[in-house]
Amino acid sequence: MPQDGPRQGPRRGSRQGPRQDYLDAFGEDDEDVFTRARTPFAAARAQDRHASAADRDAVSPTTAAAGDDVPPTGEPATGQGVKGRAFAGIAAAAVTTVLAVVVAGQVATGRDDDAVRSRSASGQQTREAVGDAARGDDRPSPAVSAGAPGAPATLTYAQGMATKYALSPALKGSGKFDAVAGVDKAPGQGQKYTYRVDVEQGLGLDGELFAQAVQKTLNDARSWAHGGARTFERIQSGNADFVITLASPGTTAVWCAKSGLDTTEDNVSCDSAATERVMINAYRWAQGSETFGDAMYAYRQMLINHEVGHRLGYSHVTCDKDGDLAPVMQQQTKFLDHDGIHCLPNAWPYPGS
């Protein structure tokens, strides 16, 4: 119904204001009830003159939209109940009118409840999208962005190699291994060695980082590939010259014991020469050693070079001059100093190359 502009004049035959017998029933003080209610509830009083008393409680959308100013019909009741019923009738008419206007408006604009719900859902999605955009596209997926509590960061190779990871020194895994997918071709022209990388299930460590570290380290000019003497190729399946295996301390001990080696005392790694496996203790890979401190990158390179050196036939040696670099085949995880000689940590067989 229009809210602004002049009101339409009364139609021919219509009455101005309530009938006198209604006013008499309410008394002099209640006369303004109909005067105040006339404008907001005018449509609610648009009734069929021949409708029953029960029918007068309902107002159709068509009548509400038409805005006819039809006065109430029927004979007024008497007594104290009249005023209460009149107010109740007005309130019911008001609620019915509001509902009728809403329904009429929806019909006029072609909307229905589903459309309203759809618009509401779209609005919610829009707000969520705006919230997501405000938070940025680099949110964790969890799972989780660099620097966020509990969220794994996306690290470069160098960063991954320099980072310590949580792992218990008493962990004993399942003893089941997965081969790291993919191959890395031998980059050199020397004697070729093929190897596979296995990682014990359930370690929670990055197997691809480990595999990448093995390939990069062994084919470095400072490593056993020095001078083109050897080249190393990673395969995923088939017969390999050896299998370099990242395993829990407990599983490492089991495989090393197969070759008569005890790794439990210092929680170290080994080359299990009686088997195909070069065992890298996952605790050491994750946490390093006191001798290298926070130099995790260099320690991991030393760990690979030392154990593969055993597979190639090299035995333990020590530095023999104070302040010299420790040979890569020295047990640097256990010690750097011996017999009054202080050795410096070293990751490479040929460090000067």
C-alpha positions, -999 to +999 in steps of 0.1 A: +000+000+000+013+035-007+028+052+023+031+088+009+008+113-008-028+123-001-053+098+010-080+088-014-114+104-005-142+081+007-160+062-019-197+068-025-217+051+002-188+045+026-188+058+061-164+082+078-152+067+111-168+040+133-205+036+137-221+053+166-233+021+182-196+009+184-186+041+201-215+038+226-203+003+234-167+014+242-176+046+260-164+081+256-128+075+266-123+047+241-135+066+210-100+073+198-092+035+195-108+034+161-095+068+152-059+057+159-063+023+143-080+034+112-050+042+091-026+012+098-053-014+099-076+000+072-070-030+049-077-054+078-113-042+080-120-047+043-145-075+049-173-090+030-205-076+044-222-110+044-192-129+060-197-148+092-181-136+125-154-164+121-146-153+085-139-117+097-107-129+113-091-136+080-080-111+053-071-122+018-040-108+001-062-093-026-083-073-001-051-062+018-035-050-014-066-031-025-066-008+005-105-004+007-117+015+037-147-006+045-162-001+081-169-031+103-203-048+099-226-066+123-242-056+156-220-045+185-218-067+216-223-054+250-205-057+284-168-057+295-159-085+270-165-062+240-134-041+245-111-071+249-125-088+218-122-056+198-086-052+207-079-089+200-097-085+166-076-055+157-043-073+167-052-104+147-062-082+117-028-064+120-008-097+119-029-110+091-025-078+071+013-079+075+015-115+064-008-108+035+014-079+023+045-101+025+028-128+005+014-104-020+048-088-025+065-121-031+038-131-056+042-097-074+080-101-077+079-138-086+098-148-054+091-178-032+106-193-001+132-212-021+143-181-038+146-163-005+166-191+010+188-192-021+195-155-019+203-159+018+227-187+011+243-167-017+248-138+006+264-161+032+287-175+006+297-140-005+305-130+030+326-162+035+344-155+002+352-120+013+365-133+046+386-159+028+401-133+005+409-110+034+428-139+050+448-144+019+454-173-005+483-187+014+463-201+042+471-236+055+454-267+039+459-279+059+483-296+064+489-258+077+512-216+061+548-210+071+550-196+106+514-206+116+512-227+148+509-264+140+511-257+102+537-273+081+557-248+061+567-252+025+605-253+027+631-251+000+656-280-002+682-261+017+658-251+044+645-286+047+680-299+050+688-274+077+658-280+099+655-304+128+624-326+131+608-342+161+614-379+165+619-401+196+653-418+201+633-448+214+610-451+184+605-486+169+585-485+137+565-511+119+595-525+100+576-520+067+591-499+040+579-479+010+601-471-019+602-434-027+586-429-061+606-416-090+640-420-106+671-399-108+694-406-137+732-409-131+747-375-141+783-387-146+803-410-168+821-430-141+813-464-127+776-464-122+759-476-090+722-480-088+703-476-056+668-475-043+655-453-014+632-469+011+615-451+040+599-469+069+562-463+072+549-440+099+580-419+105+564-387+096+595-375+078+598-362+042+609-392+021+613-371-010+636-347+008+657-377+019+658-392-016+668-358-031+696-355-004+710-389-013+712-381-050+726-347-046+752-357-020+765-388-037+770-371-070+787-340-056+823-335-067+833-336-031+817-370-025+824-404-039+818-393-075+850-372-072+868-368-104+843-388-124+853-420-106+817-430-099+781-419-106+749-428-088+715-434-102+683-438-082+658-464-094+623-472-080+622-509-087+643-537-100+677-549-088+698-522-071+734-523-060+721-512-025+690-498-008+696-468+013+669-470+040+656-444+064+642-462+095+633-458+131+660-465+158+644-498+167+642-510+131+677-498+123+690-519+152+672-550+139+687-547+104+722-538+117+721-568+140+718-590+109+753-580+101+766-583+137+765-546+144+751-530+176+737-496+170+717-493+202+744-479+225+749-446+207+717-448+185+738-447+153+734-458+117+752-486+098+758-504+066+743-538+071+768-554+047+752-589+050+720-574+035+712-550+007+704-522+031+724-491+041+706-481+073+701-444+082+689-440+117+658-417+115+665-402+149+699-390+138+685-378+105+659-358+123+679-346+153+716-347+144+744-350+169+761-330+196+793-329+176+776-310+147+752-290+169+728-271+147+747-277+114+720-302+103+727-297+065+763-307+068+755-335+093+731-352+070+756-350+041+782-366+064+757-393+074+750-403+038+786-402+027+799-422+058+774-451+055+776-454+017+814-452+021+812-484+040+792-500+012+819-489-012+845-507+010+859-479+032+866-485+069+868-462+100+897-437+103+904-407+125+922-374+120+958-374+132+965-337+136+950-312+159+927-288+141+924-309+110+891-318+094+878-352+105+879-377+077+843-385+065+849-421+076+856-410+112+826-418+136+817-382+139+783-388+153+802-402+184+832-380+187+854-354+171+882-353+197+905-383+205+938-388+222+942-351+228+936-342+192+907-319+183+891-326+149+868-303+130+835-316+116+835-325+079+809-339+056+829-349+025+855-375+014+871-348-008+863-315+009+887-294-010+872-302-044 
